[in-house]
Amino acid sequence: MSKLKVYCIGIFTDGYGAGINQSLENPLGLGGMGLHECFFPTQVFQAMHLTIIKC
């Protein structure tokens, strides 16, 4: 059995981390990215992710 290490996951206060109809093609479910869009403009997200992409 293989192991998976997760370094970061977004879960909302209602307990959901993905939208409906989650699948391999849609790992966050249909409309799942919309659940996490509130994080994208934050300073923390910008500092953590955009600096990695620019490298």
N, C-alpha and C positions, 0 to 999 in steps of 0.2 A: 504494500500500500504506500503510495506517495504522500508527501507532506506538502502543505501549502502555508506559506508565511505571508500574512497580510500586514502591511506597514501602515496603511491608512484606509479608513472606510467612513463614509458619511451615513449616519442613521439619524432620522428625525425623531422628535419626541413621541410620535405615535408608533415608533418601532419599525417603520418601513425604510428600506435602503434602496428599493427598486420599484419601478412602476408595474402595472399589470402586464400579463403575458410575457414574463421573463423567459428568455431562451438563449441558445448559443449565439444566434444571430443578433439578438437584442439583449445583451447581458444586464442592462439596467431597466429592461422592460420597455413597453411602448410609452414614449414620452418621458422616459427615465431621466434623461439629461435635464429636463425641465425642473425636476425635483432638486437638483444641485446648483442651478444657475445663481442662486442667491450668494453662493460662495465665491464665484468668479471675480466680482469687482472688489472684494475685500483686500486690504493691504497684506494680510497674512498669505492668502492664496497667491497674490501677485509675486510676493517675495519668494515663496517656496517654489512655484512652478515656472514662472516666466524666466527666472534666472537660469534654471536648468535647461530650458528650451534654447536659450540664446547661446549656450556654450558650444 
